[in-house]
Amino acid sequence: LDGSYVLTEEEIEESNKVKFFEHFIDDLKRLLKNEN
């Protein structure tokens, strides 16, 4: 993973490099699926 996951109640601007933590599990599953 080449980015950061943020857990906050503050408003942030999401990008490909900065995402809310709620996207972490889905991204991790996608990464692991591509490893096989």
Helices and strands as residue ranges (DSSP letters): E 4-6, E 18-20, G 21-23, H 24-35
